[in-house]
Every structure is written in structure tokens, then in C-alpha cells.
Amino acid sequence: MDYEVVVIGGGIGGLTAAALLATRGVNVCLLERQSLVGGCLANIEHLGYQFEPTYGLYLGWEPNGIFARIFSELPVAPPRVHRLSPAYVVRLPDGIDVAVSDDSNAFEDQLRKSFPESAEATVEFYRQLVQHEVRSSRWNSSNRDLTRILQSCSLRFRRFIDIQLQTFAQCSSENCPADLAALALNPHDGRWEIEGGGQALADSLAESLMQSGGTLRLDSPVLRLAYGPEGSAVGVDLLSGERVIATRGIISNLTVWDTYGKLIGPSRTPPTISSQLRKLQSPGAYLLLLDMDREAVSRLPSRRILALTDLQDDQPYDPKTAQLVFNAASDLDRRAPQNKLAVTVSAFTNAEDWFSFHEDHNTHAEQDQKMLEQIWSRLHSAIPELRDSVEVIESATPQSFYETTRRKFGMIGRPHSEQAMLNGLSKTHLSNVFIVTDTTSSGLGIAGVVESAHVLTSIIDKISA
Ligand SMILES: Cc1cc2nc3c(=O)[nH]c(=O)nc-3n(C[C@H](O)[C@H](O)[C@H](O)COP(=O)(O)OP(=O)(O)OC[C@H]3O[C@@H](n4cnc5c(N)ncnc54)[C@H](O)[C@@H]3O)c2cc1C
């Protein structure tokens, strides 16, 4: 079959690009290897539970935000969202809870009470962040300003900043560009929950694609790009042997590693790009999927808790051992049997450690069990109010992420180094092949990916068929 644009992957990036192009009259086909859309956002179903595999904290839903702009173009309604107030609570290792809210006075009072050892410096940090420098030239993409201002704050406050930066931007205050930190930390930007979770957003975009006359093909793994006799990319070859032609452009929603390694192919990847890609690494995620007695939620300070489990004095911030993120489903979402709530607890882990290919399945099961026990014990120390209200239903390791999404080593989110090379990168060295993925997005979470998809579609609009 021939299409103008072929999109490979039905994660949030591929779906947004395909839905927008289809509504603008482009003949587009999206090929997804799984039997459902959503990629990293897809619900994890187990024993009658539907777990949301994220923190449940979404940006960009304000009026005139990126989602309002996207859905104003689409023929479908957006999923229902609710602004969270407070957005979440950060629990410090000494048990102090800091609720992050967009009420400036209440938040400043809370900062002064929670960090008496450097009260005015912490308030000043947030004032500078919010009031002026944020998206202007004084806070630029370097990290200098951030570390300079934080130097006058206590370690407890720096770690309060680190856990938020790591959760939302996958970097710590020591290596986070100041403009990205401003995006991640500004309490006025707010956080929303999506009814039905990220899956509901993915389903709306898929529906939009089909209503606009686009083609959605599930269970259609793409093997590689197809090249014409002159070496230009002409479409894609599916695992089934079928060739799908793209006359105008090809969009990869695979990670930057997989776009080059699998689709474009190592022999066609310029050596400079290959060597940059080798230096990039993203973290892995380990998820504990729990059921919780519904009544236990009243004992918690919030349904979303960023728990700092260790201050890590005298060492750089290591999110693998310093933090856990707790996300209890909203009452609006029926994700669990009556009187129960579905809970996702997320931790960082080294993705590659879960891929010792020479060892057997039992090694993975043992590693999983060991990690489960560690997280379980850290969870109960950090949130003792849980008592015996929670039970483990399932866990997910980087191998699980690999099995569902085929991301290299199941790595998630923004790569650690050489960000400058990737930020906002949507073009490849092939003139008609583009990337839209969280590994190249310059924004945060799905809002960042959706923004990149929006920008990319305007580039494709300018390419003639
Ligand atoms: C633990 C965790 C918590 C998170 N919490 C939040 C949060 O609270 N808020 C937020 O905004 N973001 C959050 N995120 C980030 C967000 O979920 C991801 O960044 C985003 O979903 C990634 O979307 P994507 O389109 O880049 O790629 P993916 O979701 O990886 O989609 C890629 C798609 O391509 C498909 N594919 C792969 N190979 C092929 C092939 N060969 N042929 C066809 N299809 C293929 C895959 O099956 C997949 O569907 C979280 C992520 C994690 C891991």
C-alpha cells in the first residue's frame, strides 16, 4: 500500500503526529507492533486490576496549553482531566511533608516551616524561579545559575529539589539545565490527572486518526526502513514481509537508539551519530503494582507522594536509592475491585543490569524478587501509614518495558548526557525520515512529546507530496 506519511509506533508521539496529519488531510498510516496503542502509557492489566504505569502527574492541560491547542484541531473530545491541588507531596526522610501547591502564600509558608535551617534562601529560590528569570535570558540552558542559588540552601532543600527534578526531568540539580529545571519545578504550572490515565489520551488520539480517515494498523511490527535503488528511504518493510510505501515522509516513534539501530540500520548511520548514541544512556524503571484498601487513602497526605528515602550526604544524588514515587489511582478511575485502589510505586534502576543475556529466566526472577523485597521495605519505612493495607499484585522490570515497547534495554525517558545533541531533534540525516519520541523531546513527560509532535507536523506540512 502507498501512503503519504507512514508513522512507526503508536506511543503518544506517533499517535499525536498521525492524528494531526490525518486531520489536515494527509493520507497517513500508523503501524504499531502491539495489539493496543499507548506504548509506555498503556495500562498494565493483571488479575482484574488496571494499573497506570506512570506517576499520574501530567502537565500541559491548562487553557491554551499544548493539549488545548492539539485538541482544538482534532475531531474528538479530549479525555476529562482534573487539576490536582496540591499537585503532590514530597515526603522528606525525617517525615516532614511538603505539599507542592500553586497558592504562593501557602507554599512559601510551608517552605519556611519545612526548611527552617535556610528558610529565606528557599523562598528566594522559588521566587527567582517563578517571578522573572524563568523563561527569560537570565536563566539560560546552563546549569550554573541553578547550582549557584542552591549553594545557599540546606542539603535537605537541595534534595527536595533533586527528587522533583529527577522525577520530572530525569536529572538532578547538579546536571539539570536551568531552563528545564524551571519548567519542572514551577508550582504555578500545575499538574493534572487524566480520567482513565494516559491510556485514555492514547485512545482519543487513535480514535481521532481513524475519524479523520487515517489508517491504524495494530499487530504490525516494522522490521526496517525500505530503501530505493538510489539509497533514499521509500517506506518500511514489516516483519510479515509486506512493504508499505511512504511518498512524503516517515516518522519514527521509536527511541533514538532504535530509530538508528533498527529502522535506519547501523550501516546507514553516520559514524558521528553512532558514536554520540553510544554515549547516551537513560535510566530504567522498576514498578511495584499494589492493591490498597480504599479506606487507607484517608491516612495519606496525598495520593501522589514523592518519597525521599535517603538524604545521601557527601555524595551526588543517586535516584536509585534515594527515592520512590507512590501513585494511588483516583476514585474517578475504576481500576480495581470494589473497596480497593490500584497503586503504582516507581523506582529507578540501572536498565542494563536486567539484561544479562547469558543467564536464564530464573536469574531474572531472583533479581526481581530481591528488588521487590528492597522496595517493599523502603516503601513501608517511608510511608508507615500504609500498615497492612497494601498487597503486591505484580511487578514490572526494564525487561517488561522492553517486552511491551521494544525500547533498548527497556530504558525510559530522557538520556543522561549529550543532551544538546538531542534536544528538540526531529530530523535525521535522511531528508524524509523524522523522529518523535521522549528520548529527543526538549520538554517534560508526555506534554513534551506532544509538543515535539506538533512542531514536527508543521515541518511535514511544508514538504510537498
Ligand atoms: C515510570 C514512569 C512514570 C512516568 N510518569 C509520567 C507522568 O506522570 N507524566 C508524564 O507526562 N509522563 C510520564 N512518563 C513518561 C511517559 O510515559 C513517556 O515519556 C511517554 O509515554 C513516551 O512516549 P513515546 O511516544 O516517546 O514512546 P513509547 O511510549 O515508547 O511508544 C513507542 C511505540 O512504538 C512501538 N514500537 C516499537 N517498536 C516498533 C516496531 N518495530 N514497529 C512498530 N511499532 C513499534 C511500541 O510498541 C510503542 O507503542 C513516565 C514514564 C515512566 C516510565
The ligand as a Gaussian input file, in Angstrom:
#p B3LYP/6-31G(d) Opt

LIG

0 1
 C        7.670000       5.036000      35.464000
 C        7.239000       6.135000      34.536000
 C        6.430000       7.153000      35.004000
 C        6.035000       8.196000      34.136000
 N        5.190000       9.149000      34.622000
 C        4.794000      10.155000      33.797000
 C        3.864000      11.125000      34.270000
 O        3.364000      11.058000      35.396000
 N        3.534000      12.157000      33.431000
 C        4.044000      12.256000      32.161000
 O        3.716000      13.217000      31.449000
 N        4.902000      11.317000      31.679000
 C        5.280000      10.274000      32.461000
 N        6.140000       9.304000      31.997000
 C        6.732000       9.464000      30.654000
 C        5.850000       8.963000      29.528000
 O        5.095000       7.852000      29.880000
 C        6.738000       8.602000      28.312000
 O        7.753000       9.567000      28.158000
 C        5.923000       8.575000      27.033000
 O        4.776000       7.765000      27.199000
 C        6.799000       8.053000      25.887000
 O        6.079000       8.132000      24.672000
 P        6.789000       7.913000      23.280000
 O        5.759000       8.249000      22.251000
 O        8.078000       8.660000      23.210000
 O        7.236000       6.393000      23.174000
 P        6.658000       4.961000      23.597000
 O        5.599000       5.073000      24.613000
 O        7.858000       4.133000      23.906000
 O        5.978000       4.414000      22.248000
 C        6.672000       3.777000      21.214000
 C        5.719000       2.819000      20.500000
 O        6.403000       2.221000      19.389000
 C        6.031000       0.841000      19.301000
 N        7.073000       0.106000      18.569000
 C        8.327000      -0.191000      18.985000
 N        8.985000      -0.865000      18.024000
 C        8.136000      -0.973000      16.971000
 C        8.238000      -1.558000      15.673000
 N        9.372000      -2.150000      15.267000
 N        7.168000      -1.488000      14.841000
 C        6.008000      -0.874000      15.231000
 N        5.854000      -0.324000      16.457000
 C        6.911000      -0.361000      17.311000
 C        5.923000       0.423000      20.766000
 O        5.160000      -0.764000      20.915000
 C        5.253000       1.659000      21.377000
 O        3.838000       1.567000      21.320000
 C        6.508000       8.226000      32.807000
 C        7.317000       7.186000      32.320000
 C        7.666000       6.144000      33.167000
 C        8.496000       5.029000      32.617000

